[in-house]
């Protein structure tokens, strides 16, 4: 079986991760995509990482209804920081009948020289590049036409924009109090942006999240009532002309 590997901290996972994972399968380049959750990326600050178990759980929530996309925890029992070459060797040893290749963003592809034992790694496995950032034009053919949602895990940690998260992930973050304290006002502001753009469904969800954090936050409750009234009026107008 041919398996695409998407390595990442998934801190947290977002919809662009799923776009990439599914695109590799949909293009026929892989039979499965495995999201390899890294306990500690050697190029990232470990202090910004939520515990491995939480990041795995969020990835599992995100992929639970997506065929041919799975979560791989193989690095959890390996030495840290997680060097990709060690993971590839372990995967190839553990699954000798499968063929692996690495999905790599065009921005990361420019940094491959910083990777541990990169020359050896390139001998072991192919890199297939997806478009990312300003260097997105330099990508592999299987990703032609892929329009990635403009989002990063860093942005999500700061804004918690649930509209760019897979279903259920924001609920998990809030219920487990991940990524620090989040204010009702931040969700209220997200909801106002959705409202201004006429996206009433996402606006309602944002106002509900605000009230989950602070049930007494009056601006969110007022906006929620108003949006529901608008939708109710539209329903009457459409079905009872």
Buried (B, 14 or more C-beta within 10 A) or exposed (E): EBBBBBBBBBBBBBBBBBBBBBBBBEBEBBBBBBBBBBBBBBEBEEEEBBEBEBBBBBBBBBBEEBEBBBBBBBBBEBEBBBBBBBBBBBBBEEEEEBEBBBBBBBBBBEEBEEBBEBEEBBEBBEBBBBBBEEBBEEBBEBBEEBEBEEBEBEEBBEBBBBBBBBEBBBBBBBEEEBBEEBEBBBBBBBBBBBBEEEBBEBBBBBBBBBBBBBEEBEBBBEBBEEBEEEEEEEEEEEEEE
